[in-house]
Amino acid sequence: MIAFAKAHACGNDFLVVEQAQLPDALWAEAARQLCARTTSVGADGVEYFRWSGELAGSIRLFNADGSVAEISGNGTRCVAAWMAHERGAGAGAVIRIETDAGMRECRIVRVNGSFYEIVSAMGIPRVQDGSVTLEDGTKIAGTVVNTGNPHFVILVDNDDFTVAGRSWQSIGKEICFHADFPGQTNVEFIRLRDKGAIEIRIFERGVGPTSSSGTGTCATASAAIALHGCESPLRVTAPGGAQLVEWPGAGSEILLTGPASLVAVGQAYLDGVSS
C-alpha cells in the first residue's frame, strides 16, 4: 500500500507521493501502475516529494509511462497547493520547490476550500525558430522552446488545429518521437485569437494528448510574444481551462498564474512492488 494525494490543474492531474515510502528504484514502475486510468488511481504523472523546510521541498516527476520529466508547471503548482494545505498556508505564502529544472517559487494568491490560485516563477525561456521534416517529407515550421523542459510549438490557422491535412494528435505524436529530439519533446499547437489571447492543444511527452500543461502554456506564450505579435500579459486557453502568462521578453523570467485543486487523499495497492 502506498499513500498519495491527488490534485489537478486545469484537468492536468498528478499524484503526490512522499519519497520515503519506497526506494527510488521502484518509482518508475509505481508511477506506471498508479497513473493507470482504469486499473488504479489514474493521473498524468507522479510527483515524488520530500520536505526540506516549513514551506520548502523537492520533487522528482515521473510521467504516466514511467519516464522521468525535468519539470511540470502544473505538477509543481499542484504540489505547492498540497504543501500549503498540509502547512495551513494562505494567501501571500511563498513556497519553494526544487525540481530537476531548478528552484521554482510559488506564491499563493487565493484559497477557497480545496481550490488554490497560484503564481509561479517559471525560469527564463529560451526561444528559437526551428523545423522538423516528417517521415513523408513534409517540413513543419515551428519554434523550439525550452522552459526547463523541451517544446516544439507550431502555429496553426484553423479551429481544429490540423497541420498538413493531419490531426494535431497524429502530428504531435510523430514529432514527439522524432529523431531530431533524442530525448523526445513536448509538442504544442497555437491559434492566435488576438494580441492578448491564444488557444492551444498539447501532446505531452510521456503522456500523450492532455488537457493542460504549465510549461507548455509558458512555451506557447513565449513563442507567441517573441515571434507572433502577441503581448504580455497573455491569456492561454487549453481544453482544461485558461492560465495567464506574464513575460517582458528575452532574458526575463516568465510568470505563470493558474489554478490547482486538491482532489483526494488515500492509499493504493501496488502489484509486485514492495517497499
C-alpha positions in Angstrom: 0.0 0.0 0.0 1.2 3.5 -0.8 -0.3 6.8 0.5 -1.0 9.5 -2.0 -2.7 12.9 -2.5 -4.3 13.8 -5.9 -4.6 17.3 -7.3 -5.3 18.7 -10.7 -4.5 22.0 -12.6 -7.0 22.6 -15.4 -7.5 18.8 -15.6 -3.8 18.0 -15.8 -3.8 15.6 -12.8 -0.9 14.5 -10.6 -0.3 12.3 -7.6 1.9 13.5 -4.7 3.7 10.6 -3.1 6.3 11.2 -0.3 9.6 9.7 -1.4 10.3 7.9 1.9 7.6 5.4 1.2 9.5 3.3 -1.4 13.1 3.1 -2.8 13.7 5.3 -5.8 14.5 2.3 -8.0 10.8 1.5 -7.8 9.4 4.9 -8.6 9.1 4.3 -12.4 7.1 1.1 -12.0 5.0 2.6 -9.2 4.2 5.6 -11.4 3.1 3.4 -14.3 0.7 1.5 -12.0 -0.6 4.4 -10.1 -1.3 6.5 -13.2 -3.3 3.8 -15.0 -6.8 5.2 -15.6 -8.9 2.1 -15.4 -6.9 -0.1 -13.0 -5.6 2.3 -10.4 -5.9 5.9 -9.2 -5.2 7.5 -12.6 -3.1 10.6 -13.3 -0.8 12.2 -15.9 2.2 11.7 -13.5 3.5 11.2 -10.0 5.4 13.9 -8.1 7.7 12.2 -5.6 8.1 14.7 -2.8 10.4 15.3 0.1 10.1 18.1 2.7 13.2 20.3 3.2 11.7 23.1 5.3 8.4 24.5 6.6 7.3 25.7 3.1 10.0 24.1 1.0 10.5 20.7 -0.6 11.9 18.9 -3.6 10.2 16.8 -6.2 11.0 14.3 -9.0 8.4 13.9 -11.7 7.7 10.5 -13.3 5.2 10.6 -16.2 2.4 8.1 -16.6 4.6 5.9 -18.8 7.3 5.7 -16.2 9.7 8.1 -17.9 11.3 11.0 -16.0 10.5 14.6 -16.8 12.5 17.6 -15.7 9.5 19.6 -14.6 5.8 20.1 -15.0 4.5 23.6 -14.3 1.1 22.3 -13.5 2.5 19.5 -11.4 4.7 21.8 -9.4 1.6 24.0 -8.8 -0.3 21.0 -7.6 2.4 20.1 -5.2 2.5 23.7 -3.9 -1.2 23.6 -3.2 -0.8 20.3 -1.3 2.1 21.8 0.7 0.0 24.9 1.5 -2.8 22.6 2.7 -0.5 20.5 4.8 1.0 23.5 6.5 -2.1 25.6 6.6 -0.6 28.3 4.5 -2.9 31.0 3.0 -2.8 33.9 0.5 0.6 35.6 0.4 2.6 32.5 1.4 5.7 31.7 -0.8 6.5 28.1 -1.3 9.9 27.0 -2.7 10.2 23.7 -4.6 13.4 22.3 -6.0 12.8 20.5 -9.4 15.1 18.8 -11.9 14.9 22.0 -13.8 15.9 24.2 -10.8 14.2 26.0 -8.0 10.7 27.3 -8.5 8.9 29.7 -6.3 5.1 29.6 -6.0 3.1 32.3 -4.3 -0.4 31.6 -3.1 -2.8 34.3 -4.4 -6.1 32.9 -3.2 -7.5 29.9 -1.3 -11.1 28.7 -1.4 -11.5 25.4 0.3 -9.6 22.9 -1.8 -9.0 25.4 -4.6 -5.8 27.4 -4.9 -4.8 30.2 -7.3 -1.0 30.3 -7.6 1.5 32.4 -9.4 4.7 30.5 -10.2 8.1 31.9 -11.3 9.0 29.5 -14.2 12.5 30.5 -15.1 13.8 32.2 -18.3 12.5 30.6 -21.5 14.8 30.1 -24.5 13.1 30.6 -27.8 14.3 30.0 -31.4 13.0 29.2 -34.8 13.1 25.6 -35.9 11.6 23.0 -38.2 11.0 19.3 -38.5 10.8 17.0 -41.6 8.2 14.3 -41.2 8.6 10.7 -42.5 6.6 11.6 -45.6 8.9 14.5 -46.4 6.6 17.3 -45.1 8.5 20.1 -43.5 6.8 21.6 -40.4 8.0 25.0 -39.3 7.8 25.7 -35.6 9.5 27.2 -32.6 11.9 25.3 -30.3 11.4 26.5 -26.8 13.0 25.4 -23.5 11.1 26.2 -20.3 13.1 23.8 -18.1 11.9 21.0 -20.5 11.8 20.8 -24.3 8.9 22.0 -26.5 8.2 22.3 -30.2 5.5 24.9 -30.9 3.5 25.0 -34.1 1.3 27.9 -35.3 -2.0 26.9 -36.9 -4.7 28.9 -38.6 -7.8 26.7 -38.2 -10.2 25.8 -35.4 -9.4 22.0 -35.4 -5.7 22.5 -35.2 -4.9 20.3 -38.1 -1.5 20.5 -39.8 -0.7 19.4 -43.3 -4.0 17.7 -43.5 -3.4 15.6 -40.4 -4.8 15.8 -36.9 -2.7 17.6 -34.2 -2.7 14.4 -32.2 -1.1 12.5 -35.1 1.4 15.2 -35.9 2.2 15.7 -32.2 3.0 12.0 -31.7 5.3 11.9 -34.7 7.2 15.0 -33.7 7.4 13.9 -30.0 9.3 10.8 -31.0 11.2 12.4 -34.0 14.9 11.6 -34.3 15.7 15.3 -34.1 14.7 15.1 -30.4 16.6 12.2 -28.9 15.1 12.7 -25.5 11.6 13.3 -27.1 9.8 16.6 -26.9 6.5 18.1 -25.9 4.6 19.4 -28.8 2.1 22.3 -28.7 -0.2 23.9 -31.4 -1.2 27.5 -31.1 -4.0 29.5 -32.6 -3.9 33.3 -32.2 -7.1 34.9 -31.0 -5.9 38.4 -30.5 -2.8 40.1 -29.1 -3.8 39.2 -25.6 -5.1 35.7 -26.1 -4.2 32.4 -27.7 -5.7 28.9 -27.7 -3.6 25.7 -27.6 -3.5 22.0 -27.9 -0.9 19.8 -26.2 0.8 16.5 -27.0 2.8 15.8 -23.8 6.0 13.7 -23.7 5.4 10.6 -21.7 1.6 11.2 -21.6 0.1 12.0 -25.0 -2.8 14.5 -25.6 -3.5 16.3 -22.4 -5.9 18.9 -21.2 -3.3 21.4 -20.0 0.4 22.0 -19.4 2.1 24.7 -17.3 5.4 24.6 -19.1 3.5 24.2 -22.4 1.5 27.2 -21.6 4.7 29.1 -20.9 6.4 27.8 -24.1 3.5 28.7 -26.3 3.1 32.1 -24.7 6.8 33.0 -25.1 6.7 31.9 -28.8 3.6 33.9 -29.4 5.1 37.0 -27.7 8.6 36.7 -29.2 7.6 35.8 -32.8 3.9 36.3 -33.5 3.0 39.8 -32.3 1.2 38.9 -29.0 1.6 40.9 -25.8 2.1 40.3 -22.1 0.1 39.5 -20.1 -1.2 36.8 -22.4 -4.2 34.6 -21.7 -3.6 31.0 -22.8 -6.6 28.7 -23.1 -6.2 24.9 -23.3 -9.0 22.3 -23.3 -8.9 22.2 -19.5 -9.0 25.9 -18.9 -7.1 29.2 -19.1 -3.9 30.4 -17.5 -2.2 33.8 -17.5 1.4 34.3 -18.6 3.5 37.4 -17.9 6.8 37.8 -19.8 8.6 41.0 -20.6 10.8 39.3 -23.2 14.1 37.7 -23.8 16.3 37.3 -20.8 13.4 37.8 -18.3 11.7 35.3 -16.0 8.3 34.1 -17.1 5.4 34.1 -14.5 2.5 31.7 -14.7 -0.8 32.2 -12.9 -3.3 29.4 -12.7 -5.4 27.2 -10.5 -4.8 24.0 -8.6 -7.4 21.9 -6.8 -6.9 19.2 -4.3 -9.0 16.1 -5.2 -8.4 13.3 -2.8 -6.1 11.6 -0.4 -5.9 7.8 0.1 -3.9 4.6 -0.2 -3.4 2.4 -3.3 -2.3 -1.1 -3.8 0.8 -1.8 -5.9 1.2 -5.1 -7.6 4.7 -6.6 -7.4 6.2 -3.5 -5.9 7.4 -3.9 -2.3 8.8 -1.1 -0.2 
